[in-house]
Amino acid sequence: MNFPSHAQPRWFIRLIWPFWNQQQNRLRTGWRLILQLALFAGLLFAGGFLLSALQQILFDFSLVIGSSTHAAVLIIEVSLNWLLLLASLWLAARFLDRRPFRAFGFNLNRRWWADLAFGLALGALLMAGIFVVEYAFGWVRVTGYRQTGFQTFSAGILFYLAQYIAVGIQEETLSRGYWLRNLAEGFHLPRWGARTALWLAYVLSSSIFGLLHLANPHSSLVSTLNLILAGFLLGLPFVLTGELALSIGLHITWNFFQGVVFGLPVSGLQADTSFLVIQQAGPALWTGGSFGPEAGLIGLLGMLLGAGLIVMWIKITRGKATLRIDLAVYQRTEFTS
């Protein structure tokens, strides 16, 4: 769809101005964000019918072989939701954003996979450090090992592994890859430079990320503020590299080690499968109490350490760590199909 300004009367240009960016030849930022969410909702609705059919097939199969399909159904559900979100973002990239999907942070080269490996190691390291400190101060006590609410311990581990992989990819692709980049381009107005636009998008997307957790159990003002800071931590690799690999890796293992390895609450949610069974005590100001380390000072210190290590890694692998202000500059791509 093209609306060349030189060929249209002034009244028509004024009419479409709230909806259409003629310089970029695409819908304005707000409409793109709304339509992407609507597209995802529509795919989820359609996917519900597919999930119901798969559940029935698995149920019939379990009657034949005499095994439980609970874990398999849950793994299929989280995997399907993840795939549908990525599908909605691919369609949005192609038809709304008018750019390749890889521009959301998926240039899958050797450096991308190295960043992913570092992010996975960093999330595990930070959460291990948090647990060791809490254990050393007597704020957490190990009372048992290998608990699960599933039929088998391995089924529980597989489910939570699939869930946290899906959450890490979903939230980072949406919050950072799509929202942050689109907001940065939307804020890039004549009176603001690209750097200011990127900072505004960074702050707003991180704030939305924190506010979306308000409905979690045991949430509070402190937990929300800390999760906004967590949004800054997770968005830091993206604004410095333009890639999502490190953010995705960090998000996955932070959650997995927190909830499944060490048995700590993950943003107010308690996994029913974990390698360690713990009893938590200590000052909630430091531990975060029932919400988990994200609501405590110890989580905040972990985030600060993580930010420092991220900057160090980027300097080592790139030679410098500077804001990718080009993320706020839309590079028009013509599609011929």
JOSUL-V5560 format. One record per residue. N is the residue number from 1. RES is the residue in one small letter. D_FIRST is the distance of its C-alpha to the first C-alpha in Angstrom with 1 decimal. Layout:
n->N res->RES d_first->D_FIRST
n->N res->RES d_first->D_FIRST
This chain:
n->1 res->m d_first->0.0
n->2 res->n d_first->3.8
n->3 res->f d_first->6.9
n->4 res->p d_first->9.9
n->5 res->s d_first->12.9
n->6 res->h d_first->15.3
n->7 res->a d_first->13.9
n->8 res->q d_first->13.8
n->9 res->p d_first->17.1
n->10 res->r d_first->18.5
n->11 res->w d_first->18.7
n->12 res->f d_first->15.0
n->13 res->i d_first->14.5
n->14 res->r d_first->17.3
n->15 res->l d_first->15.9
n->16 res->i d_first->12.7
n->17 res->w d_first->14.6
n->18 res->p d_first->16.1
n->19 res->f d_first->12.9
n->20 res->w d_first->10.3
n->21 res->n d_first->11.6
n->22 res->q d_first->10.6
n->23 res->q d_first->12.9
n->24 res->q d_first->11.5
n->25 res->n d_first->7.7
n->26 res->r d_first->8.0
n->27 res->l d_first->10.1
n->28 res->r d_first->13.6
n->29 res->t d_first->16.4
n->30 res->g d_first->18.1
n->31 res->w d_first->15.4
n->32 res->r d_first->14.6
n->33 res->l d_first->18.4
n->34 res->i d_first->18.9
n->35 res->l d_first->16.3
n->36 res->q d_first->17.8
n->37 res->l d_first->21.3
n->38 res->a d_first->20.3
n->39 res->l d_first->19.1
n->40 res->f d_first->22.4
n->41 res->a d_first->24.4
n->42 res->g d_first->23.0
n->43 res->l d_first->23.8
n->44 res->l d_first->27.2
n->45 res->f d_first->27.9
n->46 res->a d_first->27.3
n->47 res->g d_first->29.2
n->48 res->g d_first->32.1
n->49 res->f d_first->32.8
n->50 res->l d_first->32.9
n->51 res->l d_first->35.2
n->52 res->s d_first->37.5
n->53 res->a d_first->37.8
n->54 res->l d_first->38.6
n->55 res->q d_first->41.1
n->56 res->q d_first->42.9
n->57 res->i d_first->43.1
n->58 res->l d_first->44.5
n->59 res->f d_first->46.9
n->60 res->d d_first->48.2
n->61 res->f d_first->48.6
n->62 res->s d_first->50.6
n->63 res->l d_first->53.0
n->64 res->v d_first->53.8
n->65 res->i d_first->54.3
n->66 res->g d_first->55.5
n->67 res->s d_first->53.4
n->68 res->s d_first->51.2
n->69 res->t d_first->47.4
n->70 res->h d_first->46.7
n->71 res->a d_first->45.6
n->72 res->a d_first->43.6
n->73 res->v d_first->41.6
n->74 res->l d_first->41.0
n->75 res->i d_first->39.9
n->76 res->i d_first->37.5
n->77 res->e d_first->36.1
n->78 res->v d_first->35.4
n->79 res->s d_first->34.0
n->80 res->l d_first->31.6
n->81 res->n d_first->30.4
n->82 res->w d_first->29.8
n->83 res->l d_first->27.9
n->84 res->l d_first->25.7
n->85 res->l d_first->24.9
n->86 res->l d_first->24.0
n->87 res->a d_first->21.9
n->88 res->s d_first->19.9
n->89 res->l d_first->19.5
n->90 res->w d_first->18.5
n->91 res->l d_first->15.7
n->92 res->a d_first->14.8
n->93 res->a d_first->15.0
n->94 res->r d_first->12.7
n->95 res->f d_first->9.9
n->96 res->l d_first->10.6
n->97 res->d d_first->12.4
n->98 res->r d_first->10.9
n->99 res->r d_first->14.5
n->100 res->p d_first->17.4
n->101 res->f d_first->19.6
n->102 res->r d_first->22.6
n->103 res->a d_first->21.3
n->104 res->f d_first->22.6
n->105 res->g d_first->26.1
n->106 res->f d_first->26.6
n->107 res->n d_first->27.5
n->108 res->l d_first->30.3
n->109 res->n d_first->32.8
n->110 res->r d_first->36.5
n->111 res->r d_first->36.3
n->112 res->w d_first->33.9
n->113 res->w d_first->36.6
n->114 res->a d_first->39.3
n->115 res->d d_first->37.6
n->116 res->l d_first->37.3
n->117 res->a d_first->41.0
n->118 res->f d_first->42.0
n->119 res->g d_first->40.1
n->120 res->l d_first->41.8
n->121 res->a d_first->45.2
n->122 res->l d_first->44.6
n->123 res->g d_first->43.8
n->124 res->a d_first->47.0
n->125 res->l d_first->49.0
n->126 res->l d_first->48.1
n->127 res->m d_first->48.8
n->128 res->a d_first->52.0
n->129 res->g d_first->53.1
n->130 res->i d_first->52.4
n->131 res->f d_first->54.5
n->132 res->v d_first->57.3
n->133 res->v d_first->57.6
n->134 res->e d_first->57.7
n->135 res->y d_first->60.2
n->136 res->a d_first->62.4
n->137 res->f d_first->62.6
n->138 res->g d_first->63.5
n->139 res->w d_first->60.4
n->140 res->v d_first->59.6
n->141 res->r d_first->62.0
n->142 res->v d_first->61.5
n->143 res->t d_first->63.1
n->144 res->g d_first->62.0
n->145 res->y d_first->59.7
n->146 res->r d_first->57.2
n->147 res->q d_first->56.3
n->148 res->t d_first->53.7
n->149 res->g d_first->52.8
n->150 res->f d_first->51.6
n->151 res->q d_first->53.8
n->152 res->t d_first->54.1
n->153 res->f d_first->53.6
n->154 res->s d_first->51.4
n->155 res->a d_first->49.1
n->156 res->g d_first->48.7
n->157 res->i d_first->48.0
n->158 res->l d_first->45.3
n->159 res->f d_first->43.6
n->160 res->y d_first->43.5
n->161 res->l d_first->42.5
n->162 res->a d_first->39.5
n->163 res->q d_first->38.8
n->164 res->y d_first->39.0
n->165 res->i d_first->37.0
n->166 res->a d_first->34.2
n->167 res->v d_first->34.5
n->168 res->g d_first->34.5
n->169 res->i d_first->31.3
n->170 res->q d_first->29.5
n->171 res->e d_first->30.5
n->172 res->e d_first->30.0
n->173 res->t d_first->26.5
n->174 res->l d_first->25.4
n->175 res->s d_first->27.4
n->176 res->r d_first->27.4
n->177 res->g d_first->24.7
n->178 res->y d_first->21.8
n->179 res->w d_first->23.1
n->180 res->l d_first->25.0
n->181 res->r d_first->22.3
n->182 res->n d_first->19.6
n->183 res->l d_first->22.2
n->184 res->a d_first->23.3
n->185 res->e d_first->19.9
n->186 res->g d_first->19.7
n->187 res->f d_first->23.2
n->188 res->h d_first->22.8
n->189 res->l d_first->23.0
n->190 res->p d_first->24.7
n->191 res->r d_first->28.0
n->192 res->w d_first->28.0
n->193 res->g d_first->28.1
n->194 res->a d_first->26.6
n->195 res->r d_first->30.0
n->196 res->t d_first->30.3
n->197 res->a d_first->26.8
n->198 res->l d_first->27.7
n->199 res->w d_first->31.0
n->200 res->l d_first->29.6
n->201 res->a d_first->27.2
n->202 res->y d_first->30.2
n->203 res->v d_first->32.4
n->204 res->l d_first->30.0
n->205 res->s d_first->29.0
n->206 res->s d_first->32.7
n->207 res->s d_first->33.7
n->208 res->i d_first->31.4
n->209 res->f d_first->32.8
n->210 res->g d_first->36.3
n->211 res->l d_first->35.7
n->212 res->l d_first->34.2
n->213 res->h d_first->37.8
n->214 res->l d_first->39.5
n->215 res->a d_first->39.9
n->216 res->n d_first->41.8
n->217 res->p d_first->45.5
n->218 res->h d_first->47.8
n->219 res->s d_first->45.0
n->220 res->s d_first->46.1
n->221 res->l d_first->45.2
n->222 res->v d_first->46.5
n->223 res->s d_first->44.6
n->224 res->t d_first->41.4
n->225 res->l d_first->42.0
n->226 res->n d_first->43.0
n->227 res->l d_first->39.8
n->228 res->i d_first->37.7
n->229 res->l d_first->39.8
n->230 res->a d_first->39.1
n->231 res->g d_first->35.4
n->232 res->f d_first->36.1
n->233 res->l d_first->38.2
n->234 res->l d_first->35.5
n->235 res->g d_first->32.8
n->236 res->l d_first->35.0
n->237 res->p d_first->34.5
n->238 res->f d_first->30.7
n->239 res->v d_first->30.8
n->240 res->l d_first->33.3
n->241 res->t d_first->31.9
n->242 res->g d_first->28.2
n->243 res->e d_first->29.4
n->244 res->l d_first->30.2
n->245 res->a d_first->33.2
n->246 res->l d_first->36.0
n->247 res->s d_first->34.6
n->248 res->i d_first->34.3
n->249 res->g d_first->37.8
n->250 res->l d_first->39.4
n->251 res->h d_first->37.9
n->252 res->i d_first->39.1
n->253 res->t d_first->42.7
n->254 res->w d_first->43.2
n->255 res->n d_first->42.7
n->256 res->f d_first->44.4
n->257 res->f d_first->47.5
n->258 res->q d_first->47.7
n->259 res->g d_first->47.7
n->260 res->v d_first->48.8
n->261 res->v d_first->51.1
n->262 res->f d_first->52.8
n->263 res->g d_first->52.4
n->264 res->l d_first->51.0
n->265 res->p d_first->48.7
n->266 res->v d_first->45.0
n->267 res->s d_first->43.5
n->268 res->g d_first->45.9
n->269 res->l d_first->45.5
n->270 res->q d_first->48.4
n->271 res->a d_first->48.0
n->272 res->d d_first->50.7
n->273 res->t d_first->51.0
n->274 res->s d_first->52.3
n->275 res->f d_first->54.7
n->276 res->l d_first->56.6
n->277 res->v d_first->57.8
n->278 res->i d_first->58.3
n->279 res->q d_first->59.8
n->280 res->q d_first->58.3
n->281 res->a d_first->60.2
n->282 res->g d_first->60.3
n->283 res->p d_first->58.8
n->284 res->a d_first->55.4
n->285 res->l d_first->54.6
n->286 res->w d_first->54.6
n->287 res->t d_first->53.7
n->288 res->g d_first->51.1
n->289 res->g d_first->53.2
n->290 res->s d_first->51.7
n->291 res->f d_first->48.1
n->292 res->g d_first->48.8
n->293 res->p d_first->48.8
n->294 res->e d_first->45.4
n->295 res->a d_first->47.3
n->296 res->g d_first->50.2
n->297 res->l d_first->51.3
n->298 res->i d_first->51.7
n->299 res->g d_first->48.1
n->300 res->l d_first->47.2
n->301 res->l d_first->49.5
n->302 res->g d_first->47.9
n->303 res->m d_first->44.5
n->304 res->l d_first->45.9
n->305 res->l d_first->47.6
n->306 res->g d_first->44.4
n->307 res->a d_first->42.4
n->308 res->g d_first->45.1
n->309 res->l d_first->45.1
n->310 res->i d_first->41.3
n->311 res->v d_first->41.5
n->312 res->m d_first->44.5
n->313 res->w d_first->42.7
n->314 res->i d_first->39.7
n->315 res->k d_first->42.1
n->316 res->i d_first->44.0
n->317 res->t d_first->41.1
n->318 res->r d_first->38.9
n->319 res->g d_first->41.7
n->320 res->k d_first->40.3
n->321 res->a d_first->38.5
n->322 res->t d_first->36.1
n->323 res->l d_first->33.0
n->324 res->r d_first->29.8
n->325 res->i d_first->28.2
n->326 res->d d_first->25.3
n->327 res->l d_first->24.1
n->328 res->a d_first->23.0
n->329 res->v d_first->21.1
n->330 res->y d_first->17.5
n->331 res->q d_first->17.2
n->332 res->r d_first->13.7
n->333 res->t d_first->13.3
n->334 res->e d_first->11.3
n->335 res->f d_first->11.1
n->336 res->t d_first->12.1
n->337 res->s d_first->12.5
